[in-house]
Amino acid sequence: MNRLPLDRRAQIINALVEGNSIRSTKRMFNVHRDTIMRLLVEVGSGCATILNDEMRDLSCRRIQVDEIWAYVQKKNATSRQRMIAAVSAICGPSLHSTPTASLCPHTA
């Protein structure tokens, strides 16, 4: 199988991170859409591996999840209570109810 050079792959990922769509990236770099999708899967798997290996036993005092709250509130008005219940089940009952407040007073 042919493989794109590393610098070319980095340029494609950079374009996607900057907000370009897959189709516009396809046109910019003259690369097939499926190639871009495979590259995204490869990079996503690598990121998941790094996060899984490195993000362990963190002593977090506050976790800010503004984007998650915005998504949940847009999706369904009742999802807020479900989100609070889910985070509370994971992080314990000491949970603040405001979206920007500390949700998980997790300590290692």
C-alpha positions as CSV (number, residue, x, y, z in Angstrom):
1,M,0.0,0.0,0.0
2,N,1.3,3.5,-0.8
3,R,1.8,5.8,2.1
4,L,1.8,9.5,2.2
5,P,5.1,11.1,3.5
6,L,5.0,12.3,7.1
7,D,5.1,16.0,6.2
8,R,2.2,15.6,3.9
9,R,0.2,13.7,6.6
10,A,1.0,16.5,9.1
11,Q,-0.2,19.1,6.6
12,I,-3.5,17.3,6.1
13,I,-4.0,16.8,9.9
14,N,-3.2,20.5,10.4
15,A,-5.8,21.6,7.8
16,L,-8.4,19.4,9.6
17,V,-7.5,20.8,13.0
18,E,-7.7,24.3,11.7
19,G,-11.4,23.6,10.8
20,N,-11.3,22.6,7.1
21,S,-13.7,20.0,6.1
22,I,-12.7,16.6,4.7
23,R,-13.9,17.6,1.3
24,S,-12.0,20.9,1.2
25,T,-8.9,19.1,2.5
26,K,-9.3,16.6,-0.3
27,R,-9.3,19.4,-2.8
28,M,-6.4,21.3,-1.2
29,F,-4.1,18.4,-1.1
30,N,-5.4,16.3,-4.0
31,V,-5.8,13.3,-1.8
32,H,-8.7,10.8,-1.8
33,R,-11.3,11.2,0.9
34,D,-10.9,7.6,2.1
35,T,-7.1,8.3,2.6
36,I,-8.0,11.3,4.8
37,M,-10.5,9.1,6.7
38,R,-7.9,6.4,7.3
39,L,-5.4,9.0,8.4
40,L,-8.0,10.4,10.9
41,V,-8.6,6.9,12.3
42,E,-4.8,6.3,12.6
43,V,-4.3,9.7,14.4
44,G,-7.3,9.1,16.6
45,S,-6.1,5.7,17.6
46,G,-2.7,7.2,18.4
47,C,-4.2,10.0,20.5
48,A,-6.4,7.5,22.4
49,T,-3.3,5.4,23.2
50,I,-1.4,8.4,24.4
51,L,-4.3,9.6,26.6
52,N,-4.9,6.1,27.9
53,D,-1.2,5.7,28.8
54,E,-0.5,9.2,30.2
55,M,-3.7,10.4,31.7
56,R,-3.8,8.1,34.7
57,D,-4.2,8.7,38.4
58,L,-4.5,12.5,38.0
59,S,-5.2,14.5,41.2
60,C,-7.7,16.8,39.7
61,R,-9.4,19.3,41.9
62,R,-11.6,20.8,39.2
63,I,-12.7,19.7,35.8
64,Q,-14.3,22.2,33.5
65,V,-16.6,20.7,30.9
66,D,-18.3,23.7,29.3
67,E,-18.4,22.2,25.8
68,I,-20.1,19.0,27.0
69,W,-22.7,21.1,28.8
70,A,-23.4,23.1,25.7
71,Y,-23.8,20.0,23.6
72,V,-26.0,18.3,26.1
73,Q,-28.2,21.4,26.5
74,K,-28.6,21.8,22.8
75,K,-29.4,18.1,22.3
76,N,-32.0,17.7,25.0
77,A,-33.2,20.0,27.8
78,T,-33.5,17.0,30.1
79,S,-30.0,15.8,29.4
80,R,-28.6,18.1,32.1
81,Q,-30.0,16.1,34.9
82,R,-28.8,12.9,33.2
83,M,-25.3,14.4,32.8
84,I,-25.2,15.4,36.5
85,A,-26.3,11.9,37.5
86,A,-23.7,10.3,35.3
87,V,-20.8,12.5,36.5
88,S,-22.0,12.1,40.1
89,A,-22.0,8.3,39.7
90,I,-18.4,8.5,38.4
91,C,-17.0,11.2,40.7
92,G,-19.1,11.0,43.8
93,P,-22.0,13.0,45.2
94,S,-20.1,16.2,45.9
95,L,-21.2,17.8,42.7
96,H,-22.0,21.4,41.8
97,S,-25.0,22.0,39.6
98,T,-23.8,24.9,37.5
99,P,-22.3,24.0,34.1
100,T,-19.0,25.9,34.6
101,A,-18.4,24.9,38.2
102,S,-16.2,22.1,39.3
103,L,-17.9,18.9,38.4
104,C,-15.6,16.3,39.8
105,P,-13.5,17.0,42.9
106,H,-11.5,13.9,42.0
107,T,-8.4,13.3,44.0
108,A,-6.0,10.4,43.5
